[in-house]
Every structure is written in structure tokens, then in C-alpha cells.
Amino acid sequence: MPAEVEVPPTTWERLQQYQVDKEHFRFIVRKQRQCFAYYVDFHRCNELMGKDYKPCKFFQNVYKDFCPGFWVEKWDELIEEGRFPAKFDR
């Protein structure tokens, strides 16, 4: 007889373990959108108003508080590579 192979749980099964409800998912999606928006707003403000324009700092403070660090690192990499999905000059 073949030995039993343990199959890892699917994403749905893992989510069911945590009893995640629809309200929680909406909060996460909304937070992600807001995080991205503040990140883009900061860079757009710097591009349009100049790096010395102090009100841009507000957007930076918010996205640094709001966004996970690994997202910001990835977005910074994408900007350096020229592959970031948003434009800062408009």
C-alpha cells in the first residue's frame, strides 16, 4: 500500500480556519487601495510640487503608517525599474 501523502490546504480552507467574514475582506481591500493611493499621492506631490514642498510629507507619513514595509520596498523597486503602474506627472 502506498503511504498517505499529506495534501496542503487550499487558500479557501486556510481562510475558513480563521472564520474570515465579508466585512473583514472589504476592510482589507479598502486598506490596500488607500495605502496605494497615499503612496502614489506622495510621489505625485513630489513630482509636481518639488521635493522641498512640505505638505507632501503628510502623504508620506500616512503611507508609512498605513502600508506594510514589504509593499513599499516592492513599489520602490518598480519605480526604479520604470515598471510602476501609476504615473506621477498628472
N, C-alpha and C positions, 0 to 999 in steps of 0.2 A: 504494500500500500504506500502511496506517496505521502510524504509528510505534509501536514497542513501549512499552507502559506498564508501569512497574515497580510491582508489587504489593507492599505492605509485608508482612513475615512475620507470621503469626498468633502468638498468645501461645504456643501449643504449639511452634511452630517456634523461637521465641526461647528457650524453655526447653530445647529439645533441644540448642541450641548450647552451653549451659552444662553439659550432662550432669547435670542435677539428678536425684538419686535420691529414692526414697520416704523414706528416713531423714532426708534434709535437709528435705523438706516437713514431716514430723512435727515436727522441731525448730522450724521457723519457726512453725507453728501453735501449738505449746506455748508458745513465747516470747510470741506475741501474746496468748494467754489470760492468761499470768502478768503481763504488762505491764498489761493492762486490770484484772486483779484487784487488783494493788497500787495502781493509781490510784484505783480505787473504794474500797479499804480505807482509803487515806489520807483521802479526803473523808468517808467514813463515820465514821472515828475522830474527825475534827474536829467533825462534826455531833453525834455522841453524847457525846463526852467534853469538847469545848470546844477552842478553838484554842490554849490555853496548855498542853494536855496533851502533855508532851514525848515519850512513846513513839510518838505519831503520826508524829513526824519520821522514824522508821525506814522507814515505808511510803513517805514522800516521797523519801527518799534512794534507795530501791530503784527506784521507778518512774522517777526522773530518770536513774539509771544505765542502766536497762533499756530504756526506751521511746524511740523516735525523737522528736525535738522537735516535728516537724510533727503527730504524733498528739496529743501533749499540747496543742498550740495549738488543734487542732480540737475536742478534748474540752472545753477551757476555753470555747470559743465556744458549744458545745452547752449547757453548763451555764448560761451567761449567758442564752441564748435559752430555757431551760427545756425543751430537747428531748433532754437526755442520757438514754440508755436504762436507767440504773440509778437506784435510789432510795438515798439516803444516810441516811434516818431509821430504817432497820431493821437 
